[in-house]
């Protein structure tokens, strides 16, 4: 059994990660660290886990007793931890914060988008899990980058559920504000844009265009729905073939020949992509569950690859019928 530890166990992504690992046939959770909840039952915070675990949160860090450590920490906290603690040499790490997503000579973390870096992930000890918006948008663009087709600015509009803002209450997160409402935030300046550009440039070295990304807050709990517009004269049939070939060996990304909707991916680790041509404009529609494919599900996917497991192990999740 793979022995796992989790740091930052009280948030939404941690709750989903705990649920996935409790039901993973090859994993045993050794500890869930949360200083503010130490001694409390996990079900006191993650009430959806009643009947699945009687574990309690701990403020201890028995790193020598685990094989893999997941960081579900606030941005900046993983780096602080890595710099202030002695990490066992063989301990594998999956970081769900944004601390190590950008490649740098000062760390050895590999960008954990399996559809881009699967082979490298399989042989790596330290993985930087991608951002939720970044995952959804990149999966919509990677085949185009591979075929050197991103030569103009890329227009992106994407809407995310309230869980994307985290568990901590905020003025734009509480029900009375978010319900029956929509708003934009961080237009053209979202923190996930640099990692998107990094991945596209990895496949298309000449890529030097802008990602004109407008994020929206939605009045639903979970999921990301993105529309992407790219200029190209290549025909739709050829483009669909490019996408199907690119994702032919990927278990979670699927090309759909009719319009898609968010409910098809919520509570799953899937990304669905739909393609349309309108004159010289290609419309790419991409959607994921922000807490699963955009966070904890992808983290487990990365863990499976790191430990040479079949990549869908523990992730064969199905959407609700309604």
N, C-alpha and C positions, 0 to 999 in steps of 0.2 A: 504493500500500500504506500502511496505517496502521502507523506505527512506535511500538512499545510498550516501556515500561520497567516493571520490577517492583522494588519495595523490600520487603525482608523475604522473601527467596526460599526459605528452608529449611523452612517449615512445610507442613502438610497442604494448606491452601487454596492456597498458592503452587504446590505440586506439581500440583494439579488445574488451576490457572490456566495454568501453563506448558503442560500437555498440551493444553488447549483452544486456546490461542493458536498453538501449533505446527501445529495442524491446521485453523486458521481460514484460509479462502482469501484474506482481505483484510488479514492482519496479519503483520508481521515483528517478532519480538522483538529489540530492539537490545541490551538489557542486563538481567541479573537481579542485583540488588544483595544481597549478604549479607556483612557485615563479617567474621563468624566463619568463613565458608567461602571467602573471596576466594582465587582461584587454583585452587580445586578444581573438578572437573567437576560439572556439574549432576547427572549420573547417579550420582555418588558418594553423593548424598543421596536423589534421586528415582530409585530403581533401575528403576522401571517405565517409564522413558523411554529405556532402552537401545535403540539403533537408531533413535531419533527425533531426537536432537540430540547435537552434540559441543561445545556451549557450555560455558563455565566461569562460575562466579560471579565477580563483581567488587565492589570497594569503591568504584569510581568512580561518578559521577552525571552523565553527559552529558545534562542535561535539555534542552539546546537542540537535541538531535538526535532528539527523539521528539515524537509527537503526543498520546500518552495515557500517564499514569503511574498504576499500580496500587499501592496501599499494602496489603501483607499483614502489617502490623506489629502489635505488641502494643498494647493499648488505652493511649492517652496518647501514643504515639510519633509518630503522624501530626501531631497538633497541635504537638508540639515541633518537628518537622521544618518544618512550614509557617511557624512563627514564627521559625525560625533560618536559613532559606534564601530566596534570591531565586527566585521561581517565574516562569518565562516567562509573559507575559500570555495567550498563546493555548493554553497547555498544558491539556488536559483531564485531570481527575483522578477516579479511582474509589477511594474509601477503604473498605476492608473492616473497619476497626476501628470502634469505637462512638463515636469522638471527636466526630463532627458529626451524629449521627442526630437529636438533639433540636434543633428549630428555635430559632434565636437571632439576635438582631441583630448578634452579634459574628462571624458567618460567613455565607457565601453558598451553603453546601452544600444541595442538594436531596435529600430523602429518596428513595432509589432503589428504591421498590417499583413496578415498571412497571404492575401491575394497579390502582394507585391514582394514580400521578403520571406516566403515560406522556407526555402532551403537554408537561409542564414539563421532564421529563428530556431530551426531544428538543432543547430549546433551552438547555440548561444546560452549564456548563463543569465544575462541581464536584458530584460525586455521593457521598452517604453510603450505602453498601450496607447493607441491613437485616441484623439479626441472624437467625440460623438459626431459633431457636424463634419469634421474632417473625414471620418470614415465614410459617411453617406456620400459626400461630394466626391471624394477620391474614387470610390468604386464606380461612380458615374462617368469618370474621366480617364481612368487608367488605360483602357484599350485605345483611346484616341491618342494619348501620349506615346504609346508603344509604336503607333503607326505615324508618328511625327505630324499629327494633324492639328495641334494646338498652336496656331500661328497668329491668332488675334486675341483680344481680351475676351475672357469668359464671364458670362453673366450668370449669377446664381442667386436665386431666392429660396430660402428654406425656413420652415417653421418648426419649432420644437415645443414639446410638452413642458409642463411646469416642473417636472422632476429634474429637468436639465439644469435648473437653477440651484439644485441641492436642497438638503433638508432644513437648513437654517431659515427661519422666517425672514421675509423681506417685503418691502412696500409693493413690489411688483409680483410677488409670489402668492399672496394670500388669496383665498377663494373669492372674496367679495370684489376684488379688483380684477382678477384674472378671468372669472366666469363671464361669458358673453362679451369678451373683449379681445382685442388684438393690438399689438404694437411692435414697432421695430426697435432694435438696440444695436449699438456698435456697428453702424453701417460703414462698409469699406475698411473697417479696422478691427475685425474680430480676431481673437488670439489664435484661432486655428488656421488662419490663412498661411502663415509661414510653413507649417508642416505640410499643407496641401501643395504648395509650390515646391517644396523639397522633394516630395514624391514624384511629382510630374517631371521635374528636371532630372530625376534619376533615370526615367525612361526616355525622355526627350531632352537631351543635353542643350538643345538650342532654345528651349522654352524660356521666354523672357517677357511674357505678357502679364497683364493684370488679372487677378481674380476679383471681379466686382461683386462682392458678396453682401447681400442684405439679409440679416437674420431677423426672424419674427418670433415673438412670444405667442404661443397658442393657448386656447382655453381648454386644453385636454391634458391629462396627466403625463402620458408617455408616448414617445415616437418622434421621428423626424421625417418630414416630407420635403424633398428638394426638387426644384426645377432648374435645369441648366440649359443655357442656349449657347451654341457654338456655330460659327459660320463655316460652312464647307460645301463644296460642289459634289462631293462623293455621294452616290446614290444610297438610299436607305437599305436596300437588300445587301449591298456590300458591307455597310456599317454594321448591320445586325450580325452578319457572319463574323466580323472582327470581334464583336463582343462575345458571341457564343464560343469562338475559339479561345479567346483570352481566359474565359471563366470555365472552360470545359472540365478542368480537374478540381474546381472549387466546389465544396459541398454546400455552401451557404448563399452564394450569389447566383441569382437566376434571372434570365432575360425573358420577359413576358410580352406577348404579342398584342395585348390589349391594355387599355388604361388600368392603372393600379390604384389602390387606396391604402390608407394607413393601417386599417384593421387587419390587413393580410399579413402584416409583419409583427404587430404588437404581441408581446410575450413569446417571441421566437428569436433565434439568432440569424435570421435571414436578412438579406438585402434583395429587394426586387427592383428591377430596372426595366423601364419601358422607353422605346425609341420612336420618334416621329420626325419626318422631314416636312418643312414648310418653306418652299422655295430653296434658297441657299442656306437656310437656318436649320440646324439639327436641335431638336428638343429632346433632352435626356431627363426622364423622371426617375428619381431614386428614393427609396424609403427604407428605413430601418427602425428598430426599437432602440432608443437612445441608451437605455439601461442595460441592454443585452448585447446586440451586435455593436452598439456604440460604447460599451464599457465592459461589464462583467462577463457577458457571454464571450466576447472577444478575448478577454483575459484567460478564461478557461480554455478556449481554442488554442491560445499561445502556449499554455501549460501543457496541453495534450501533445503539441508538436515538440516541445522541449524534452518531454519524457518518452517520445517515440510511441505514443498511443494513437489509435485511429482518431482522426481529428474531430469527428462528430460525437465522441464518447461523452455522455452526460449532457449533450446539447440537442437532442432530438425532441425539441419543444414544438408544440402545436398552438396556433392562434385560436382565440375564442371563436365559436360559431357565429357570434353576434357582436 
